[in-house]
Amino acid sequence: MAELTTRGGGRVAVLKPRVFAWVQDYGVYAAVLALLLFNVLFTPHFLDASNFRTQLVQVTPIVIVSLGMALVIGTQGIDLSVGSAMSLAAALVVLYLGYGWLPALIVAVLGGAAVGAVGGALVAYVNVQPIVATLALLVGVRGLANVLVPQLVEFRNPDLIALGSSSVAGIPVIVLIAAALTLVVMFVVRRTTFGRQVVAIGGNRSASELSGLPVRRVLLIVYVISGLLAALAGVLATARLQASDPTSLGLFIELSAITAVVVGGTPLTGGRIRVLSTVMGALLMQLLAATLIKHNLPQSWTQMVQAVIILAAVYATRERATR
């Protein structure tokens, strides 16, 4: 009997880490598939093209911000300033719209990159903890955006409005932009020296420094990319709304982005970046919120379910890392 128990325990011990690994690698895909199946069976009009379009358009800013957040978390960092970078971009784009939509877009994106550069410099060169550095920027940059544009400002620039509302072959342009950015980030992470350096730094920063990798420069670039993508998301959201509202735009989006990254299987301890799974994590959270709303459940239910999913994802990542 003792021998049988030992063997049985051994099989469980071997199976358990495989289960956690599967959950981390494919759990988000299974969850999205299950949620889609549930909605097809029980949610009226879920298969309508207009519904799919709405869901994709709503999740696009989160996807774009999450791409930058995944890179930051891959280095064992965190970027809480992305929502404020969106807010600053919304303020800058409307302030410079008189010079044309393209110059305004460039200025807005450069503003977000500057926010990322400040955060990256504090983390890489001053050795401030990422959560502290970006928390300070979260507060300060949104305050700056509110000073620049203290209230909601509507605009009628047809080119900028078209950026947020036009479609190609029935697919919204902003969704196509998010898809293109996803492919670019995937290529960078998987096929470039910079991507391998990001993963290596997240895996072991000290060893990376000893091996001669440009750790500080890579960290700075990662935060710049995060700020740039957040600003682009802010411009696209502003174009879709046809109004600039720095007070509320991007509010708490950093939490949504972190959730997407973690649920997608990227560990908070760094050393691994799962780009496509991050996108699926954002889609999962969007579908979950939409499903509960369509079935007349309060917002509090969405928050509680999301909390359970986050805890499960973090636990699966932790268990895999300790084995």
N, C-alpha and C positions, 0 to 999 in steps of 0.2 A: 504493500500500500504506500509506504514511504517513497518507494522508487517511482510509482505512478504519479504521486503528488509532485515529486521533484520534476519529473518530465513534463507534467502538465504546466507547472509554474514556469518552466523553461520556455515552453511554447508561447505562453502568454507574454513572457519577458521579451521574446523575439518579435512577436506580433505587434506589441504596443507601439514601439517606435516607428514601425512601418505604417501603422494607422495614422499617427501624428504627421509623418512625412507626407502621406497621401492627402490628408486634410489641408496641410499647408500648401501643397503643390496644386491640388485640383478641387479643393473644397469650395472655393468661390465660384468655380464654373458649375459645379453640381448645384449649388444654392441658387444661382441665377436660372439654371434650367428648371429646377423645381418650382421656382416662383413664377416663371413664364408659363409652365404647365398649369399651375393653380389658376392663374389669371385667365388663361384660355378657357378653362372649364367653368369658372365661377364668376368672372367679372364681365358684365355686359359691355359690348362694343370695344373690348380690349384690342381686338385685331384690326380696328379701324386705322387707316393710314394716318389720320389726323392725330390719333392718340400716340402712335409711335413717334411721329414728328415732334409732338409736344414733349415727350419724355426725353428724347435725344437733345432737343434744344435746351431744356432745363438743366440737364446734367453736364453740358459742354463746358461751362466755366469751371466746374469742379474737376473735370477730367484734366483740363489744361493745367490748373494749379497743382493737381496731384502728381503730374509728371515731374514738375520741379521738386515737389516735396519728396518724391521717391528717391531722387538723386541725393537730396540733403540727408534723409534718413539712412541712406546707404552708406554715408560717411559717419554714422553714429551721431548725427546732428538732428536739429529740429528747426523749423522756420515758422515762427508765430506771426511774422510780419506780412505774410502774403495777402491777407485781407486788407491791410492798410495800404499795401502797394497797389491793389486794385482801386482803392478809394482815391489815392493820389493820381493814378492814371485817368480816372473819370474826371477829376478836377482839371488836369492839364489838357486833356483832349478838347474840352469845351472852351477853355481859355484861349487856346491856339487855333481854334477852328476857323477863325477869320483868315488865316494864312493858307487854308486849304485842308482837306481831310487827311491827306498823306503826311504833310509836315506835322499836323497835330498828332497823328498816330505815332510818328517817330519820336516826337518829344515825350509823349505819354509813356511809351515803352522804355525810352532812355531813363525816364524818371523812376520807373520800377527797377531797372537795372542798377541805378544809383542806390536805391534802398538796399538791394541785395549786396552791392559792393560794400556799403557801410557795415552791414551785418557780417559779411564774410571777413572783412578786415578785422573786426572786433574778435571774431572767433579764431581766425588763423594767425594774426599777428600780435594781438593783445592778450590772447588766451582767455578771453571771457567765455563763460559757459554759453553754448548756443541758446538755451532757453532764456537766459538772462538778457543776452544781447538782442535777440529778436523780440522779446517781450517789451523792452524799452522802445524799440522801433514801432511795434504794434501801437503803442500809445501815442508816441510823438508824431509819427507820420500821418496817422488819421487826424490828429489835431491840426497838422499843417494843411491837410486837404480841406478840412472844414474852414480854415481861415481863408484859403484861396477861393473856395466856393461854399459859402455858408448855408445855402439853401438849394433846393431842387431847381435845376435850370433845364428847360426844354430847348431843343434845337430842331432846325428844319433842313439841315444839310443833306441833300438827296444821296450823295455818294456814301456818306457814313451810315445813313439809314439803310441803304442797299446792302452794305456789308453785314448788317445784323438781320436783315429780313429776306434777302434774295436766296434763290435756290438754283442748283444745277442738276438737271434730270430729276427734279423732285426732292433732292436732298439739300437741306439748308447749308449755305456756305460755311457757317460757323461750325457745323458738324464736320464738314470736309476738312476744315482747318485743324480741328482737334484730331481727326484721323491721321492727317499728314504729320502733325507734331508727334503723335504716338509712334509712327514708323521711324521718324528721325531719332527720337530718344532711344528706341529699341536698337537701332543701328549703332548709335553712339555707345551704348552700354555693352553691346555684344561684340562689336567689330572694331572698335578703335582703342588706341593706347590710352586715351583719356578715360574711357569707360573702365578699362581694367585697372587703372590707377585709382579711380574712385572706389571700386570694390575692394581693392587691396588696402586702401587707407581705412575704410570702414572695418575691415577684418582685423587689422592690427596696425594702428598708427605708428607706434614706436618702431616696429619692424620695418615699416615703409620708409620712415625717416633714415634708419640705419642703412637701408639698401639704396639710398640716394634718390628716392622719388621726390618730386617737387610738391611736398605735402601742402605747404601753405598756399602755393599758387593754385593747386587743384581745389582746395577748400574755397578759396576766394571765387574761383570761376563757378563752382557749384551754386553758391549763394547768389551770384549774379544771374545765373540762368533761372534760378527759382524766382527772383524778383522780376526778371524780364517776362517770364511766362505768366506770372500773376498779373502784371500790368497789361499784357495782351488780353488776358481773360477779362480784365476790367473794361478795356476798350470795347471788346465784343459785346459784353453785357450792356454797356452804355448805348452802343449802337442799336441793340435789339430793343431796349426800353425807350429809345429816342429821347432820353433825358439823362442828365448827370446828377447823381444824388450821392455825394461822398459820405454823407452821414450814415447811410444804411447799406450802401453797396459793399459787398464782400464781408459783411459782418458775420463772424463765426465760421467763415469758409475754411479757415485753417484747421478747425476741428473736423470738418467734412473731409478735407484732403488727407489729414492724418489717418482718419478712419478708413478711407479707401486704400491707402498704402498698407496699413496693418492688416486689414481684412484680405487684401490681395496676397499676403504671405511674405512681404518684406519685413524682416525682423528689425525691431527698434535698436538692436545691438549692432546693426550695420553688417557690412561684409557681403551683402546680397541685395540685388535690386530686381524686382519682378515687375516689368513695365506693363505688359499686357494684363497681368492679373490685377494690377492697380486700377486699370481702366474698368475691368470687370467688377472690382470692388466698389467703384463709384456708381456703376450701373446697378449693382445689387442694392445699395442704399437708396438710390432713386426709385427703383421698382418697389422696394419695401414701403417707402413712404407713400408712394402713389397707391399701392394696393390697400393699405390701411385706410387712406382717405376715401377711396372709392367704396369701401365697405363701411363707411360712416363710423370709423373708430377715431377717437380723439388723438391729438398730436402727442399726448403723453405716452400712449401705447407705442408709437413709433420710437420715441426716445428710449423707452425701456427695452424694446426688442433690439435696437441698435446697440445698447449697452451690453446686452447678453452676447451678441455676435462679436463685439470687440473683445470682450473677455475671453471668449472661446478661441478667437484667432490668436490672441497674445499667449494664451495657455498652450496652444498647439505649437506655436513657435518656440516657446520656452522649453517645453518638453523635448522637442527635437534637438535644440541646441545643447541640452545637458546630457545627451546620450551619444 
